[in-house]
Amino acid sequence: MSLQDDLTAVRRNLDELTRSVERLERQAAHRPPAGGGSAPPDPSGMVTIPDTPYDSSLWTDSDDEGLGARDRRAP
């Protein structure tokens, strides 16, 4: 593929991106605003999370997420 072919493909992709963004902007203009002017959330459904540290026994025998078990090595 030549440089001219690459530039033509880039222009075509940029034009398509521009058309897609314009289409999304038109669609967004016709939608009601997020939240729709609704009432604030009901505080009775909210859960308070304490700032105190968790009991470390909760984490006994747990794996480190994404790292695997503590007593095994990654391949």
Beta strands, then each sheet from edge to edge (+ up, - down):
end
